[in-house]
Amino acid sequence: MRPEVRLLIGRIEGDLEDLRRVVERATRFLEQALRSEEEAYWDAIALNLHGFYSGVERILYEIARVVDQAVPEGPHGHEELLRQASVEIPTLRPAVLRRSTRDCLDEYRRFRHVVRNVYVFVFDRARLRELARGLPKCFEDVSHDLQAFRGFLERLHPEISSSTQREEQ
């Protein structure tokens, strides 16, 4: 399991950096949309909100696959994945996400569903504005939780932590 865990730690780090860029872009597009009212900025906000949740979900999927060895499936699989990540699995792992982080992410999960199922011109700009404004805080919480989980993985596999430190030097 060691190579998979090492890969998982690397993916968490890389994906968090990608998510940081998505948050910056959504924030920048919101500022531009509020100044210009140009429709393309609102579309870009929606796309980046979609990308944010999809990126978080990829990380949670990999944790479920590698650590839990159980990935929720079926019509409610996306919702169940969030729920699974927010519970401790005794003797296996702590909760990956705090309940408050899960609740925040659930808003973006539901919005992603909307993006996938309606036309762009149907988006509620007030809702886009609300989600874009809340994105930096939600990302901060996600980042905090995933860094804490990364710490758990490194404590569980100290050989990974020491080799990662050697590589950084």
Secondary structure, DSSP 8 states (H G I E B T S, - for coil): -HHHHHHHHHHHHHHHHHHHHHHHHHHHHHHHHHHH--HHHHHHHHHHHHHHHHHHHHHHHHHIIIII-----STTHHHHHHHHHTS-BTTTB--SS-HHHHHHHHHHHHHHHHHHHS-GGG--HHHHHHHHHHHHHHHHHHHHHHHHHHHHHHHHSHHHHHHHHHHH-
